[in-house]
Amino acid sequence: MIHRRRIGGAVRCFVAVLFVVCLGAGCDPDTPVAAPSIGDMTTLDPCGFVTPDAFADLKSVETRMTIEPSNFVRCNLNLRPVGKEEGSRIALWTILGAHTADLVAPDAVSSDRGPVRVTKGTSHDGAWCDATVRLSGGQGVQVHATADRNGRPLPEVDPCPARDHAVDAIVAAMRHGAYKHLTYPSDSLHGYDLCGSIPLPEVESTVHLTGLTDKSAPAEQDCQWRADDGSDMPPGAMISVMLDDPKLFMGKRATINGFPSRVWDISATNGAGRCVVTTPTKSWDPWPGEHRSDNGVAFSELLYTQVLLPVQGEAGEACRAATSIATQALSRRGAK
């Protein structure tokens, strides 16, 4: 609702939380002079922008859905397409970023909704419906949506309407300053410079590979050092922080830097090595942020480490390297 008062011949409009000064007789609620400050972007609830009611009028999806944080900046949403068999979903995820740039895609189209800039398009040869929603300073959210059935593309389902509804919800939250910040205790991995804790030469020495490229996303605590060999799974190492249920991960029990861990050797029989090490470092019960899950998950902060070797000199080499990288990362977390 818009309330108007005449003061000295000017019309002033109050639209929701945003205060808009309109000169003359007109008042356009889509052109506010500024948006409320986000504050510390790193403490935003990763799932605080898109709630289930954002999809209430989207008749192509069911009302049941999951909304779960994947890490401290990413939220995963799974929507069920109406009339599709079990395992079908629209997978939608959002990623917070302090320096979000406009989406770069061949068909990208930008528009300004007051102080919020929205760019929409498709990527991955049209398989993904993407968007960026940001303020002028760069603080914003990336949105990705795709449709699949048990991991395989579902071309008959269009994920773009779900993307559009998510974008609308994010724009509304930004314009109204509806931000929820979380407080992380000292034993959390939040804010830890994980990617900076292990320099590239040390990674190469640990995995006995040279010529790796640093392809890390430090803001997401997603650290990757990979070979540029053009394969789907290039050799190297990765380590990241995840919010997940540790019971989902397999492997032999181990203790790494005082934390109970799982070491899963999934090396191939042809001499290639692959190992995954999962280390829960903190349990949240309950998780303080927004989420919607039917399985009653008590989220844990999980250090996920993986090493891939083109060939193993001896059995267990990949797991020894992965355990070493996890140990180094955890032992240096005092630099947080």
PyMOL commands that set and color helices and strands:
alter all, ss='L'
color gray80, all
select helices_A, chain A and resi 41-43+52-55+160-176+195-197+200-207+218-220+246-248+317-331+333-335
alter helices_A, ss='H'
color red, helices_A
select strands_A, chain A and resi 2-7+10-15+18-22+61-69+74-81+88-97+109-113+116-123+128-134+140-149+152-153+213-214+222-226+236-244+252-256+259-265+273-283+300-309
alter strands_A, ss='S'
color yellow, strands_A
deselect
rebuild
show_as cartoon
